[in-house]
Amino acid sequence: MNNTKLQFKTNINCSGCVAAVKPVLDNAAGICHWSVDTANKDKVLTVVSNGISQEELMQKVKQAGYKIETLNA
């Protein structure tokens, strides 16, 4: 399966927030790699997916207590 790059606008805006979502995203099946650009005004979460769907990923971030929406390129 090809790895798909997904990007989202979030309110994950500091290293503490990144640390809070890290266990959720690190343990999620279907994620190859992820990162948050906290310097970007949209706090862009980039996920390289190898199976997780956009909807599943958004649900996980919401469960961790953060806002997330698709990033319209």
C-alpha positions, 0 to 999 in steps of 0.5 A: 500500500502506498503511503499517503500524506495527509495534512490538517489544520489543528490547535496543537500549538506547543511542545506540551500539546505535541507531547499530549497527542504523541501517545495517541498518534504513536500507538495508532495503527496505520500511521507511518510518521507524523509531525506538527509545524507549530511555527505555522499559523495553522499548526499544520499536522502532517501524517504519512498514512499507511492505512489510517483514514482521514476520518479515523485520524481526525477522530483520534486527535479529537479524542485527545482533546484537540481541534482538527480540520482538513487543510485545503491546499 
